[in-house]
Amino acid sequence: MPGGEQSLEGKVCIITGAGNGIGRAVAEAFARRGARVVVNDVDRAAAEEVVLGLGSDATADDHAIGTVAAADGLLAGALDLFGRVDVLVNNAGVLRDRMLHNMSEGEFDEVIRVHLKGTWACGRAVVRHWRPLAKAEGPGAPNRKIINVTSASGLIGAVGQSNYAAAKMGVVGLTKSWAKELGPLSINVNAIAPAALTGMTEPLMSDPQAAAKRLDRFPLGRYGSPDEIAPAFVYLASDDSDYVTGQTLCVDGGLVI
C-alpha cells in the first residue's frame, strides 16, 4: 500500500520538475528508500539545492521539458552518470490560468508544451532506450515504471484552466495508451492526480473567501502537503506495484469522487 517502506534500492529514477513542491518531496522520498535520483528542474539552483540534501547518489539537470531534444538530453545525462534508468516521473508543469475569452495563444501553447508534449517526449525517450533491453531480456525482464502526473482538472475540468485541463486530460490518455502498448515489455505506466499546497497552488488561497469555497470541495477539508503525496509515487515506483498499470490514483483528500 502507499505509505509503506517499499524499497527502491539501486533504482535510478528521473523526476522532472523536482526543484520544489511535489517533485522535491518525491525526490527526497525516493532517495530515503535507496534510489539514485536525477533531479530535473529548469531552475538549476533549485535542482542543485535538492541534490545537496540527497547526497552523492543524486544529480541535477536543468533541461527545459517540452521538446524531444530536451528529453533526449535528460536521458543521456542520466545514462552517462548512472548507466541505467528504471523509473521516470513526469512531474514538470506550469500554470497560465485564464478564462477562455482572455487566454492568449502563447498561454495555451506553453501549458500544452510543458505538460502534454513534455510528458510525451520524456516517455518517448526512455521507451526508446528500454525497448531493446526488454526484448533482449525476454519474459523475465524487470518491471520498469513511468509515473505521469495529472490533476483533478484533468479528470473533471476546471474554470479558467482550459489549457491545463486539456493537457492533463491528455496525460491520462497517454497513460492508458502507453500501458496497453508497453505492458508486454514489463513497463508499467500509471498516473497520479494530486492535490497539495505548493508554489503553484498557494496563490489560489490568497483570497480567504475564494479559499473557503475551494476547500469546501474537499471531504477532508484541506489540501495535502507534498510529503503526503510522495508515498503514492514510492508505491508506483516500487516492485510492489508490478501488477498495476494504466491506472490514475487520486491523492487529493477526496476532491475527485
N, C-alpha and C positions, 0 to 999 in steps of 0.2 A: 504494500500500500504506500501511497505518497506519504513522506514524512518519516519513513523508516531509515535504517542505516545501510541502504544499498551501496555496495562498493563500486567505485569507478576506477579502481586501482589500475594504473598503467594505460588507461584510455586517453587518447588525445582528442580534445574537444575544442572546436571553433565556436565562439559565441560572438555574433555581430551586435553592435550597439551595446557593448558591455562596459562602457566607461561610467555609467551611472544607473540608478534605478533598478529595474528588474534584472537587466543584463548583468550588472555588477553583482547583485545578490546571487544570481545563478553561477557566475564565475567563482565566487567565494565558496558556495556550497559544493560545487564540483571539485575544487581544489581540496577541500576538507576531506573528501572521500577518495583522494588519491589520484585525481585526474591531472593530466598535463593540459594547460589551458592556453589557447590563443585568444587574447582579449582584443577584439576589434572595436575601434570607435574612430569616427572622423576627427574627434578631439584627441589628438595624440597625447597631450598632457594628462587628460583624464584616464586614458588607457594605461599609461605608464604608472600613474598613481595606484591603480588597481593592481597592476603587476607587482609593485613594490610590496604590497601586502600579501601576495600569494607565494612569493619565493622563487627559487631558481627554475621550477618546472612550469613557468609561465612566460609568455612573451606578448608584447604589444604590437598591434597592427593598426594602421590608420587609413586603409583603403576606404574610399567613399562608396558605400554599397549602392548599386543601381546600374552597373554595367557588367558585361561579360569580362572585360579586361580587369576590372577591379576584383571580381570573383576569382578569376584565374590567378591573379597576383596574390590574393589572400591564401588560396590553397597552396600555391607554390612556396610561400614563406613558411607555412606550417610543415610541409613535407621536407623542406630544406633543413629545418631545425629539429623536428621530431621524427621524421622518416615515415610517418603514418598519420591517418586521421580516422577516428572511429565514430565521432558524433559531430553533427552540425546543428547549431541552434540559430535559426533565422529570426533575430530579435530586433534588428535596427529599424528605426522608424522616425517619422516626423509628423507633426500636425500642422495643417494650414486650414483651420476651420473657417467656414464662410457659408452663408446662405447661398443657395444655388444662383440666384439672380445677381449676386455680388462676386461670385467666385471667378477668378481670372484663369485663363488657360495655363499660365505658369503654376498657379497654386494646385490645379488639378494634376498637371503633369508631374510635378515634383513628388507628390504623395504617391502616385501610381509608380513612379520610377523607384523610389526607395523601398516601399512596402511590397509591391507586387513583382516588379521586374527584378528587384534586388533578391527577393526570395527565390524566384525562378533561376536567376543567374548563379547564385551560390549553390542551389540544389543541382543545377546542371554540371557545375564544375566538379563537385565531389562525386557525383554519379559517374561521370566520365572516367574518373580515377578508380572508383570502386568496381565498375562492371567487369573489367578484365580480371581483377583479383578474385571476385566472387565466382566467375566462370572457371578459373583455374583451380579454386578450392573445392568446387563441386558441392554436393549435398551437405557436407559438413562445414560450410562457410560460417564464420562467426556473424552474428547479427550486428549490423551497423545501423545507426539511428540518425534520422532527420527529425528535428522538432521545430515546427513553424509556430509563429505567434500570430494569432488573430485577435479578435476582441468581441465584446458584446455588439459593437456596431457592425461587425462582420457577420453576425448571426441574426440580428433583429433590426438593424438600421439605426440611424440617429439624426436628429435635426441638426442641420449645419455641418454635417460630415459626409456629404455625398461622395466626395473624393476618397476619404478614409474608409467609409463603409464599402465602397466598390472595391478598393484594394484589399481590404480584409476579407470580404466575401470571396474574392479571387483566391486568396491564400487558402481558404477552405477547399476550393475547387482543386487547387494544386495538390493539397494534402491527400484528398481522396483519389485523385488520378494517379499520383505517384505511388500510393500504397498498392494500387492494383497493378501498376507496371512493374514495381520493384520487389514485390513480395517473393517472387521466385528466386531472387538473388539474395534473400535473407536481409533485405533492407527494410526496416520499419519506418513508417512515416506517420507522424501524428501532429496534432496542433493543440496549443493551449490558448484559451481565451481568459486572460487575467483581468482583474480589476484591483489596482493598487495605487496609492498615492505616490507619485513620482514627480520629477520635474515637468513632465508633460501634462499630468493631470491636476497638480496643485492649483494652477490658475483657475480651474473650474470651480474651486471652493472659495474664491476671493469675495464673492457676494454672499453674505450669510443667508439671505432669503432663497437665492437660487441653490445654494449648497444644501439647505434643509430639504428642498424639493427633490434634489438629486439623491440625497441619502435615503429618502422615503422609498426609493425603488429597490433598496437592498433589504431583504428579510433580516439580515444580520445587522443592519443599521449603520454600516460603515464601509469604507474602503479597507482593503487589506494593506499590509506592509510588503515591500519586496521580499523580505525574509519569509513571509508566509506563502509566497508564490513559488519560491525556489524549489521546495521539496517535490513539487509535481514534475519539474524538469529533471530532477535527480532520478525519480522513478522511471520516467520515459527514456532516460539515457542509460539506465542500468540493465543488466541481464534479466532482472525481474519482469521486465515488460516485453520480453522476446515474443510473446504471443498476442501482443496488442498492436494493431496497425489500422490506419485510416480513421482514427477517432479524433474528436475535438473535446478536450477536457476543460470544462469551465471551472476556473478557480476564482470565484467572483462574489462570494458572500451571498449567493442565491440571486444575483441580478438577472440571470437568464434561466428561467424555469419554464 
